[in-house]
Amino acid sequence: MADFRNASVRSVPSAGTRADIDQGLRSYMIKVYNLMAGGLVLTGIAAYALYSFSVVTNGAGDIIGLTALGETVFQSPLRWVLMLAPLAMVFFLSFRVNKMSVAAAQATFWAYAAMVGLSLSTIFLVYTQESITQVFFITAASFGALSLFGYTTKRDLSGMGSFLFMGVIGIVIAMIVNIFLASPALTFAISCIGVLVFAGLTAYDTQQIKEMYYEGDGSAVMGRKAVMGALRLYLDFLNMFLFLLQLFGNRN
């Protein structure tokens, strides 16, 4: 993930400028959270819209078949495009954001959020809508508390970074292995560890995003920082939600 912290030497702000810096930091963090929340809303809308147009239901709301769109999306090679396109876009945004305008960076973020939504439309085929809603609010409450901790704590969380990154790598490897093993016990273990890792990343990333703020940045640099900060928190929220859904979601 790109690091936009200013490498130049920064002077310690005087007491007379402290209020201005605090106000600027609040505005910056609000922009980060607004972008993240907007991305999550767009993801949810895209996921539910594709699901709605892809299934045939009876009077009781039970799924009895797929539409032509559903067969194309879920039963053709197009499903691999929907799965892999978001990964390609997040790498593109991470490595190219420094050379992009703020508008282009935000547009790429919105496009990425929409693509993630399309790829996640299958969760409505697997889990009940009630359990998806319940887990979403559980995730939102947990995320809010963890992010608030990361923002307000005086403890330096930077030492957690390498440990949490290794945890993410371990989760990815275990998930690949479990594709072949299809072990319910390993799936449960991955979900539990995943929740813990991304809970830690929520607090860690919030503190890192806060430390990225520099009152001397221009509007373009600040805008790109906000986009990347929103992307980091978006990924933390989304992964924590998906792992919690695997643990507590009721399957159709």
Order of alpha helices (4+ residues) and beta strands (2+ residues): alpha-beta-beta-alpha-alpha-alpha-alpha-alpha-alpha-alpha-alpha
